[in-house]
Amino acid sequence: MTDDSIDPLYAAAHPAPLTDVTLYSAPMIIPVTGPVILDGAVAVSGARVVHVGTRRWVLDALRQDMAPHARLEERHWHGVITPGLINAHTHLQYTDMADVGQGSYSSFHDWELGFDRVYETLGDGSWKASAERGARMMVEAGTTAAADIVTDAEAAGALAAEGMHGVAYWEVMNWRNDDWRTVGLGRLVEHLDRMRRIDLPSVGISPHAPYTLETGPFVDLPDIARQLDMRLHIHLAETPMEAGEREATLSTYSTASWRDDDWASYQQLKDAGKGASAIQFLDQLGSLGPDVHIAHGVWADAEDRRILRQRGVGVALCPRSNRITVTGKDAPIREYLEEGNLLAVGTDSLSSSPSLDVLDDAAMLYDLAREQGYTRDDLTHRIIRMLTLGGAQELGMHVGAGRIGQINAGATADLAFFDIPVYVATPRGIEDTLDVLVRHGAGTNRATVISGRVVYNDRAW
Ligand SMILES: [Zn+2]
């Protein structure tokens, strides 16, 4: 009987003996899909997790699973092991634009002008290396997957260059209704075809924002993405001009103003005094859905947040970027948490953020949530979920083959190793350890494993 003839169902219940296993053990493991494990271990074979549990239990289970002369190598880590972190919003190609991110600006438009000045001086030929430097920074910070927006095609391979997971979203911006149909659509097809031919692991589409695209592209792009089974990622509710101007009640109102009018753009809708938010505008166009996640979501009122939940749209919060680009306020983090919106964390790019370490944003989210009056004791747990499973969900990668953002049998073996003090003597000590990870974990990653391969190791073992 050859391997091909084995029934997959039988094989799942009676796996072939393992011949080569790496055991990552640590005083604390955070699987995310299960409770924190003390004196834990993760057994990895090939690109996948085989077992996770207490070290004692995993070794016991392996004794049953392993072939007689199989190789078992243990790598013990003295800190915390988590799933590889997920950066839910970035533009890796702008890594070399850190000067822009270090400037100070009087308004969002002022930041845009600063951005454009430097973008033009860099130009063609510089984006590939810049994007790859960014991907390397992420790997060193324990990030193993990202939602990466690609504006210039040469930057598209950055995630793949480091073996990272996630989606490279082709950005579409600056099209009016007339030139979109005559020129824009053709350009899009050209670029997507090129990205497909260089064999990127996953490609998506990013319609930029309601202030750089008129209605036509915002109707067509989601349709095209959905026909191709691609995901969508949009900058939305980032700037003050995207805020609604109505009492935040159910938007049946805005449905009525669409019966007799096809609005050419969000601007036109605003000029007509309709007062709909940018989220309500895109919702009316059918652009939102569970295959979409948005970046920022700063100007989202109660009705906007309800629409996002109703459509299954997640938000990538980028609190540091919002301050640098002067979005005018912080995201309503307390409300998002209390109401139960799907959330993840993004750094945005170095052109609007001091680092590509999502734990820097996690620390700021913690403080902002408390300042905004979020008092529940689950805050660190919620933020850990945002950094892992939440990000995976926003990328459509939280279930099924190749799932990420979690440590469990069969999941992709993406791991990060944080060098923080671990207290396990009491439940309070365990909570304190999680607290330290979320609030002071930035810069403490010492090793990164992607698909079972060690891609970064700063003398961790
Ligand atoms: Zn962005």
Boltz pocket constraint, residues with backbone or C-beta under 6 A from the ligand:
constraints:
  - pocket:
      binder: B
      contacts: [[A, 89], [A, 90], [A, 91], [A, 235], [A, 295], [A, 348], [A, 349]]
      max_distance: 6.0
